[in-house]
Amino acid sequence: MHITRLALRQITRQVQLHRMYSAAAPAAAVSGAEKLVPPAPEGVAKPPNPKLDSIVNNIAALNLLEVAELSTLLKQKLNLPDTAFAPQFAAGPARGAPAEDEEEAAPKKVQTSFKVKLVKFDEKQKVALIKEVKNLLEGMNLVQAKKFVESAPTIVKEDIPKEEAEKLKEALAKAGAIIEIE
């Protein structure tokens, strides 16, 4: 009997709350429905915001002088600097200049990093080359150096300056290797 009384009290409270919220809901639903736009289903383009759509239409109707004035007003209002945000090279391809002049005017790229490649080696000087590779390449033991030399053609070092590449080539060439610098 006690459980029934508790259940009745809970049900009456729920009914009272339901009546109270259902009376206030239509007023809230009307005012909220004007502001909210339901989400578009997947795969379908979202309809444009009417406020933004009207702004876009108004801007599209402006002539060039009005657009320039709008731009300066926006810069003043938003405290933006007068510098251009677009990169300066954007107008480059539109010139129509011959390709030959562009190649001459463009500075030539200077290679700053080089690869030293062991192409092949003299079989008679293999032992000397293995010892030289072991000494020149850090962290390599004799067995690793032997496998490295026998796996020619292979890259000895990458991304090194030209001077270091030349020194490495000279040292390995003395030990009987044929080296290329790329």
Buried (B, 14 or more C-beta within 10 A) or exposed (E): EEEEEEEEEEEEEEEEEEEEEEEEEEEEEEEEEEEEEEEEEEEEEEEEEEEEEEEEEEEEEEEEEEEEEEEEEEEEEEEEEEEEEEEEEEEEEEEEEEEEEEEEEEEEEEEEEBBBBBEEBEEEBBEBBBBBBBEBBEEBEEEBBBEBBEEBEEEBBEEBEEEEBBBBBEBBBEBBBBBEBE
